[in-house]
């Protein structure tokens, strides 16, 4: 069974879940999941976990992401992006300096409200379904962190920039809130995900050109972690969940190999001993 991660360069106009379905059917994989949704309008890096790699997805889901974004000021839409219906149009009277200052004010930790049309669930139902029914849902704001905003280009009404942000950040909401603060409205008109964790769009392939040779082996995806090799007796106990008393002076994640040098898990030292966190 092939286990690992496949980097797809998603085109605009297709959902992330559809990409998963196509790849699963194309290679007849048992399990496929994606590591962070890209909206249909958005393009760029979509990481797919193949088969047993889905068990390791949480290690990458928490990672920061980098996007190239374009905001169009002066027009607000119901979806906060170019796919929605225009709900208001206003003249853009702000200066480039004002736009720059407001945009950089998003740096750091803040509270963000997700778009009304989003996959976030309320009482088990995605918010976009309520929005389509005309039902307004007041969901609590979520904490996000913007680490970097760079390569800013302002050619009003267009504002382009690169942004590095935490998991759960909606760039559509950034566009909406920027337009609101500038009192002219705004929406996300283009978005490309260029990086997530250690993976880059330059390494990704299209859906049509993807092949099994493109799949990154499970252990290779975590080469940044140090490793440990267990003897045969410890391997058996470790796999069965028995904490091992090893001389490890930290609580960092480690790649774990058995006595035959086969990758079997990612483990971690705990107060009770060395245990597996993610088992192949």
Buried (B, 14 or more C-beta within 10 A) or exposed (E): EBBBBBBBBBBBEBBBEEBBEBBBEBBEBEBBBBBBEBBBBBBBBBBBBBBBBBBBBEBBBEBBBBBBBBBBBBBBBBBBBBBBEEEEEBEBEBEEEEBBEBBBBBEEEBEBBBBBBBBBEEEEEBBBBBBEEEEEBEBEEBEBBBEEBEEBEBEBBBBBBBBBBBBBBBBBBBBBBBBEBBEBBBBBBBBBBBBBBEBEBEEBBEBEEBEEEBBBBBBEBBEEBEBBBBEEEBBEEBBEEEBBEBEBEEEEBBBBBBEEEEBBBBBBBEEEBBBBBBBB
